[in-house]
Amino acid sequence: MRAMMQRFIHSTLGEWLLLIVNLLLLAVFLAFLLLDEHKKIEVNEKNRLATQTQVIHDALRSQFSSIYRAHLNLRQELETSRAQGVNPMPFIERRLQGFFEVISGVRSMSLLDADGKVVASSRPELLGKNFRERSYFQLPQYSHDLDTLYLSPPYTTSLGAWSVSLSSRVSGPDGKFAGVIVSTINPERLLQHLRSVLYAPDMWIAAAHGQGQLFLMFPDQGEVPGRNLAQAGSMFQRHASSGQDSSYLSGEVLVTGTQRVMFLRTLREKDLHLDFPMQIAASRDRAQVYAPWWRSFWQQVLLYALLAASSSFGLWLAQRRRQQNERLRVSNEQILRDKNHVLEALNTQLQAQSAALEAIAFRDGLTGVANRRRFDQAFEAEWRYCRRKAAPLAILMIDIDHFKRYNDYYGHQAGDECLRSVAQVLAGKPGRPHDLLARYGGEEFVCLLPDCNRAGAEAQAEELRLAVAALALAHADSPTAAHVTVSIGVSASIPRAEEGASALLAAADQALYQAKQSGRNRVASTPTGLALELPTGLPSALSTPNEDASC
């Protein structure tokens, strides 16, 4: 049977089948790499756009919050002056001027009476003008809610500037409408913020009223200010309909007909009491975002085509020569043996390439330690081995404390570097050649300790925890410590049944949960461990995983 298989492998059909299988495997591997690279580009671009919109969101939130507090203070001063029978106007004018100078990005702050007339303003040229037809006056006029901050649709001010205003209702002693306090946003200051977050020539960023009217866009894309973006099927409408505070969308922009990726974020914090939210959007041309990926794609396609063509031609040529040599076997036997050596070398090379590809498949690309697949394979093998030998097997489940906060605070590139640093420290500590550290997923690592009882595993876990703390990686946003720390869950048992493998992992995970609940930056183990059942006749020293075989 073996001889028949050998003859088939060295036959014309067998060699072509072997070549086709190897080319297919290589194609699948390259496709996996390309898909993974495509996903990484998508995630990276989403995070970058999200960061830029967050910058604008935070700037507007700070500005709106200051305006809300200023309006509240002015209303309180008006009520106090009325109660004392004092004319509040001189004081109000000074306060308006003071708030105007202190609050960044405000074009003007004014007080309008019940008829819409400006009776006090940070800009003297507005005094005496009547703005009763403006939406920022009419919106609070018919509402009795004093807490609401009314965001007007974009409009052209009396001074010729394109802007939006925030207004608050002022009520008299009888509760009737007595006027409004209005603050007009300076668009030039907001444009400076928009300009500062651009990082690519094809990128634009915009701010719009929650009802859909475009306020500002930079750089100018030919959009008319005030244009209604809330069209059916538009990205603005899709985001608004989702009810989410943020959305990452990809598709055709209806206005321009171009394919773009866009991150939209809504400013509608409860403490601002806005009647309508502000929408912030950052977008990039989809073709530009994925241009590097397409270049890589075509390069790999070309290289793969060249490899397939050269391999096929080489195989065809080798077979052609071998057939010629076969016909001249009697007179050219030595030449035929030389060709066989060449073919064996080619097969060895293909096997080495397959082994190299298999090694890559068992390694985590970010940290360089073993991946989940390698761990699952090793865990199954060590479980069977320890079961045969009635030896203890320990699992350490390791989690970086508050890693999401670390990512949010320092950025994902710093987060990746943190993962690599922690992985290097953890990988350097297990001293035995059969111990295995692997990345389990996200910020979680797992350490497999064969022939190691609970006490030894707990000692090993504490050593790993201290080693990570010794790195002193700064974590300013951690409520646990000023540096990066880890929590470790420990479980150990002497394997007794195949179904116990998952229980050992679950116990380590439960211990990790216990370490987190106890304050993090600590080692915890299951209180009593897993139930053990030893084969008849084994020494009593193995009756618990804590008594022997410390690692």
N, C-alpha and C positions, 0 to 999 in steps of 0.2 A: 504493500500500500504506500509506504514511504517512498519507494523507488518510483512508483507511478506518479506521485505528487511532484517529485523532483523533475521527472521528465516533463510533466505538464508546465511547471514553472519555467523551465528552459525552452519550452516550445514557443513557436511564433505567437500563438494565441495567448499563452500564459504571460509572456513578457508584455504584450500590449495591454492585457488586463491589469497587470501589476502597475504599469505606467499610468493607466487611466485612473486606477484607484488612488495612487499617490498624488496625481494632479488634482483629483477631486478633493482629497483631504486638504491639500494646500489651499485650494480655492475656498473651502469652507473656513479654514483658519484665517485667511486674508479677509474674507467677508466679515467674520466676527470682529477682527481688528478695526475694519473700516466703520462698522456699525457702532462700536464702542467709541471710536474717535468722534463720530458724528454726534453721539449723545453727549460727550464731554463738551463739544463746542456749543451745543444747545444750552446745556446747564450753565456753562461759563458765561455765555452772552446774557442769559436770563438774570444771573446774579449781578452782572455789571449794570444792566439797565435798571434792575431793582434798586441797586445802590444809588444810582444817579437820581431816580425819582424820589428816593427816601431823603436825599439831601434837600431837594426843593420842598418836599412835604414838610420836613422839619423847620425849614426857614419860614414857610407860610404859617405853620402852626404857631411858631413863636411870635410872629408878627400879629396874627389874629388874636392870640391870647392876650398880648399887651393891649391891643385895641379894646378888647372886651373889658378888661380890668379898668382901663381909662374911662370908658363909657359908664361903668358902674360907679366909679368915683365921682364923676361929674353929676350923675343923677343924685347921689347922696348929698353932694354939696348944695344942689338946687333945693332939695327937700329940707335941709338944715336951715338954709337962708330963709325959706318961706316960713318955717316954724318960728324963726327969730324976728321976722318982719324986716329983714335986711335986704337991700338990693343986691342980688348976686352977680350982676353983669360984670363989674370990674374984676372981681375975683375969678369968674368963669373965663373971661378973656385971657387972664394971665395963665390959668391952668391949661386952656386950649393951646396957647403958645408953648407952654412948657412941655406938654405931651407931644406936640408936633416936633419939637426939637429932640426929644428923647427917643421916641419910637421910630425905629429905622423903617424906611420904605413907605412913609405916609406922605401924600402930596398936600393934604389939607385936613383940618378938623374944624367942624362948624356946629353951631347950635341953631336950629330952625324953630320958629314959633308954630302955633297951631295952624297958621295960614300958609306956612311954607316959606316965610321970610327969614333970611339970615340975620340973626340978632347978635351973634358973636362968632368970630372965626379967627383961625390962625393966619388967614390971608385977608388983609383989610379990603382988597379989591372985591371980595365977595359980599361984604356987608350991604344989606338993603336989597339984595337980589332975591327973587322969589323962585323957588324950585318945587312948588306944589305938584307939578306934573311929573316929576321924576319918580321912578319906581322905588328908590330908596326912601322917599317920603311917604308914598302911598301904602307900601307894604306894612309898616308899623302903625299907620294911621287907623287901620281897621282891625288891628289885633290888640288885645288887652294883655298880652304876654310881655312882661318887662324884662324877662331873662333872655329872650330870643335875640340873636345877632343876625340881622337880615343882610344876606349877600345879594346885591343887585346884579342883574345881567350886565354885561359890558355895554358901555355907552360912551359918547363923546361929551366931555365936560364943557362947561361954559368958557373955560380957558383954552379949549381946542385940543385937549389931550384925551387919548383913548384909555379908559380905566374902568374899574369896578369900585363900588363903595360898600362899606359896612355901616349899618345904621341900627339905632336902638330907640325904642319908644320912651318918651317922657310923659308922665301923667301928672295932672294937677292934684290938689288936695282932695278934690271930690272924685278922683279916679278917672276923670275924663281926659281925653287926648290933649296934651299941652305942647307937643312939638316932638322933634327928633334930634338926636345927636348923630352926626354922620362923619365918617372918616373915609377919605378917598385914597386908594392905593396908588403909589407912584410906579407906573409901569417900567420906567427906566431902571429902577433898582431891581425889579423882578427879572428884567432882561439880563442884567449882569449875572444874576444867579443862574439863569438858564444857559448863558454863554459859558459859565465856568465849569459846567458838568459835561460838556461835549468832549468826546475822546476819539471820534472817528469822522472823516470828511462826509460820510453818507448819513450821519446821525442827525436827527432833529428832536427837539423836546418842546412840549407845549403845555399850556394851562387853559382850562375851559371851565365855564360855569356848569354846575350840576345838571342844569336843564339842557345843556348841549351847545350853548353859544361859545364860540372860540374867543378866548381872551388874548393870549399871546402865543407866538410860535417863533422859535429860533433854531436854525436860520430860516428866513422867510421862504416858504414853499409855494408862494402864489396864492395862499389861502386868504380869503377876504375876512378881516376881523369881524367878529360877530356872527359868522356863518354857523348855521345849526348843524352840529356833527351827529345829532341823535337820529340818523337815518336808519331805516330798516336794514339789518344785515351789516351795519358798520361795526367796526371794532369798539367804538365808543358805546354803541347800543348793546353789544354783546356783553361788555364789561358791566354796564349799568344793570342789565337784566340778571346778571349772575348774583347780585347782592353781596359780592365779596369786596373786601377792602382793596384787593390787588388782583390783577389778572395778567397772565403772559399769553399773548395771542400771536398767531402766525397766519398770514393769508393775504388776500388782495385788499388794498386800500381803495375803497369805492371812489374817492375823489380823484386820485391820481392814476388808478388802474395798475399800480406797481405792487409787487410781492414784497412784503416787509414783515419783520418781527417787531412786536410792540409790547411794552410793559406799561400797564395803567395802574395808577394808585389813587385812592379816594381820600380826601381830607374831610373827615366828618366826626371828629372826636366829640364825645358827649359834653366835656367841660367847656367847649366853645359855644354850645347852644346855637349852632348855625341852622337857619331854616333850609338852606340848600348847600350841598357839599361842593367842594372844589375838586376838579379832576386834573390829574397830572399824568402826562403820557410821554414816554421816551421810545424812539423807534429807530431801527436800522434797516438798510436794504438787505433783504434775505440773501441775494446773490453775493453781496460783499461779505456777509457774515460767514457763508460756507465756501467762499472762494478757495481758501487754503485746503479745505477738505476735498474739493473737486480736483485740485491740482494733485493732491496725494492719491486720490482715486485713479486718475488717468495714468499716473506714474506707475502705480502698482499693477494696473491692468496691462500696461505696456510690458513691464518686466515679466509679468506672469505669461503673457502671450509669447514673449521671446523665449522664456524658459520652456514652455510647452512645445513650441516649435523646434527649439534646439534638441530637447529631449526626444521628441518624436523622430526628428531627423537622425539623431544619433542612434536610436534604437533600430530604425529602419536600415541605416547603414551597417550597423553591427550584424543584424540578421542577414542582410544581403551578403556580407563578407563571409559570414559563417556558412551560408548555403553554398557559396563558391568553394569554401574550404572543405565542406563535406563531400562535394563531388570530386575533390582532389585529395581526399583523406589519406589515401595510400602513400602518395608522394609528398604530402605536406602535413603530416601528423604533428610535427613540432609547432608549426604555425597555428594549427587549430588549438593546441594546448595554450599557447600564448594568448589567443583571443579569449579563451575561457577564463584565464586569469584576469583579463581586463573586465570581463562581465562580472566576475566575483567582486572585483574592487568597486565596481559601480553599485552592486547590491549592498556592499558594506557601507558605502557612502550614503546610500538612501536610508539604510537602517540607522546610521549615525544622525542623519537629519531628522528622522522620526523621533529618535531618542531626545534630541535637542528640543524639538517642538513639545514633546511630552514634559520635559523639565520646565519649560516656560509656562505650560498650562498649570503646574503645581505651585507657581510662585506669585505672590501678590504684587501687582505692578507698581503700586504706590510706595509700600513700605519695604519691599524686598524680602519679607518673611514668608513662610508657607501660607497658602490660601485655605479657604474653607474646604475645598475639594481634597486637598492634601491631608487636612486634619481628619475629615470623615474617613478617608482610606486608612490612615494610621490608627485612628481610634478603633476601628473595626478589627484591625490586626492585633493591636495590643490587648483588646478585650478578650479575644480568643486565647491569646498567649497566657494572660494572667489567669484566665479561667482554668486552663490546663494545669498551670503550675500552682493554683490556689494562692496566688500572690496578690497583694493589694494594688489597686489602680486609683490614681487621684487625678482630679480635674480642678484647674484654677480658672475661673471665669473673671476676666479683668475688664473694667470699664473706666474710660477717662471721665472724670467728674466734670459736669457742666460743659461738655464739649460744644454743644450747640451755642451756648453763650460765647465761648471762645471764638467760634466761627463768626458769629454776628458782630463781635467786638473788634477782632483783628482782621477778618476777611478770610476767604476760603484758601488762598495761597498760604497764609500763615497757618491755617488749620492743617493743611496737608503737611507742612514742615513739622508741625507739632506731632502728627501721627508718625512721621518717619523717625523723629528723635525718640519718642517713647518706644517705638518698635525696636530700635537699635539697642536701647538699654535693656528691654525685656529679653531680647534674643541673646544678649551677652551673659545673662545670669544663670539660666539652667546649665549646670556643669556637666551632666552626663550625656554621652553621645546619643542615647535613645530617648532623651527628653525632647519634646517638640513644642515650639511656640508658633501659633498661627493667628492670622487676622480672621476673626469670626464674622465680622460685618460692621461697617460704620466705624465707630470708635471702640468697638469691643474686640478683645483678644482672648485667646484661650490657650492654656498651657497643659499639655498631656504629660503626666508623670507616672510611668509604669513602675511597678515594684516599689511604691512609695505609700506609706500609711498617712493617716490624718495629721499626726503631729509633725511629721516631716513636711507634708504639704503646707501646713499652716506656717511653719518656719520659712519655707521657700517663698510663700506668698508675702510674708512680712518683709523679707529681703527685697522682693521686687517692688513693693510699695515704697520702701525707703529709697531704693535706687531711683525711682521716678521723681520722688520729692527732691532728691539731691541734684537733679537736673536744674532745678530753680527756674523753670520756664515761667515767665511772668503771666499771670491770669488776673488782670485787674477787675474783671467782671464776675469773678467766682465768689459766691457767698461762703465758700468753705475755707479757702486759703488764698494768699496772694500769689500763689504759683500753681502750676498744673499738678493735680493729684489724681490718684486712681483708687477705686474701690474694688475689692477682690472677694469673690465668693469661692469657698473651698468645699469640695465633697470627695469622699474616698470610700472605697468598698472593695471587697473581694468578689469578683464576678461569679455569679451562680446560675444565671439564665440569660438567654439572648435578649429577652425583653428588658433586662435590667440595665442595658446600656443607655437607653433613653432616660431611664430613671436617674442614673448618675448625672447626666447632663442637666436634667431638671432640678436636681438637688443643688448643683453648683449655681444654677441660675437663681434658685430661691435664696441661696446664701448671699449671692450678689445683691439681690433685692433687699435682703435684711441689712447688708452693709450700707446701702444707700439710705434706707429708712432710719438708720442709726446715726446719720450725720455725714456719711461719705468719708473718704480718705482713711479707710480702715479695712481690716480683714475680718470676714465673718464666715462661719461654717455652719452647716445644718446641725441642729442641737444633738441629734442622736445618730445621724448618718443613716445609711440604707440598711435594711434588714439583711443579714448575712445567713447563708446556709452552707456549711462546709461539708465536703464529702466525708463519709465515715472513716475514722482512722487517722485523720490529719492531726498534727500537734495542736494543743490548745493555745499555743503562742499566736496562732493565726486567728483566734476567735474574734478579735476586733481589729479594725484597720489601724488603731492607734498604738498597738503594742510592739510592733516590730517593723522591719523593712523601712526604716526612715530613709528619706532620700537626701 
